[in-house]
Amino acid sequence: MPTGRLKFFDAGKGYGFIVPDAGGPDIYLSARAVEQSKLPTLKSGDRLHFELRVTGPKRTAVSLTKAASLEEVVADFEEEWGLKPSE
């Protein structure tokens, strides 16, 4: 499943764009896709997993989930393996 960072999302206008981690053009994000994915809030810079739907030249993100940040992944790994530094 592709990942990317939210460039912006304007709920009032009903759309936004995702910058894909793999490069290439920005991916359109509709308010409907956000609602269907049941994401409570989005802010610029959020990391997202999404399915890419391509219809002609249009690239649209659907089935969104928030992706863990690198810091969250590292913290979970350290906790699981008992690697937390002593305080």
Secondary structure as a PSIPRED ss2 file (coil, helix, strand):
# PSIPRED VFORMAT (PSIPRED V4.0)

   1 M C   1.000  0.000  0.000
   2 P C   1.000  0.000  0.000
   3 T E   0.000  0.000  1.000
   4 G E   0.000  0.000  1.000
   5 R E   0.000  0.000  1.000
   6 L E   0.000  0.000  1.000
   7 K E   0.000  0.000  1.000
   8 F E   0.000  0.000  1.000
   9 F E   0.000  0.000  1.000
  10 D E   0.000  0.000  1.000
  11 A C   1.000  0.000  0.000
  12 G C   1.000  0.000  0.000
  13 K C   1.000  0.000  0.000
  14 G C   1.000  0.000  0.000
  15 Y E   0.000  0.000  1.000
  16 G E   0.000  0.000  1.000
  17 F E   0.000  0.000  1.000
  18 I E   0.000  0.000  1.000
  19 V E   0.000  0.000  1.000
  20 P E   0.000  0.000  1.000
  21 D C   1.000  0.000  0.000
  22 A C   1.000  0.000  0.000
  23 G C   1.000  0.000  0.000
  24 G C   1.000  0.000  0.000
  25 P C   1.000  0.000  0.000
  26 D C   1.000  0.000  0.000
  27 I E   0.000  0.000  1.000
  28 Y E   0.000  0.000  1.000
  29 L E   0.000  0.000  1.000
  30 S E   0.000  0.000  1.000
  31 A H   0.000  1.000  0.000
  32 R H   0.000  1.000  0.000
  33 A H   0.000  1.000  0.000
  34 V H   0.000  1.000  0.000
  35 E H   0.000  1.000  0.000
  36 Q H   0.000  1.000  0.000
  37 S H   0.000  1.000  0.000
  38 K C   1.000  0.000  0.000
  39 L C   1.000  0.000  0.000
  40 P C   1.000  0.000  0.000
  41 T C   1.000  0.000  0.000
  42 L C   1.000  0.000  0.000
  43 K C   1.000  0.000  0.000
  44 S C   1.000  0.000  0.000
  45 G C   1.000  0.000  0.000
  46 D C   1.000  0.000  0.000
  47 R E   0.000  0.000  1.000
  48 L E   0.000  0.000  1.000
  49 H E   0.000  0.000  1.000
  50 F E   0.000  0.000  1.000
  51 E E   0.000  0.000  1.000
  52 L E   0.000  0.000  1.000
  53 R E   0.000  0.000  1.000
  54 V E   0.000  0.000  1.000
  55 T E   0.000  0.000  1.000
  56 G C   1.000  0.000  0.000
  57 P C   1.000  0.000  0.000
  58 K E   0.000  0.000  1.000
  59 R E   0.000  0.000  1.000
  60 T E   0.000  0.000  1.000
  61 A E   0.000  0.000  1.000
  62 V E   0.000  0.000  1.000
  63 S E   0.000  0.000  1.000
  64 L E   0.000  0.000  1.000
  65 T E   0.000  0.000  1.000
  66 K E   0.000  0.000  1.000
  67 A C   1.000  0.000  0.000
  68 A C   1.000  0.000  0.000
  69 S C   1.000  0.000  0.000
  70 L H   0.000  1.000  0.000
  71 E H   0.000  1.000  0.000
  72 E H   0.000  1.000  0.000
  73 V H   0.000  1.000  0.000
  74 V H   0.000  1.000  0.000
  75 A H   0.000  1.000  0.000
  76 D H   0.000  1.000  0.000
  77 F H   0.000  1.000  0.000
  78 E H   0.000  1.000  0.000
  79 E H   0.000  1.000  0.000
  80 E H   0.000  1.000  0.000
  81 W C   1.000  0.000  0.000
  82 G C   1.000  0.000  0.000
  83 L C   1.000  0.000  0.000
  84 K C   1.000  0.000  0.000
  85 P C   1.000  0.000  0.000
  86 S C   1.000  0.000  0.000
  87 E C   1.000  0.000  0.000
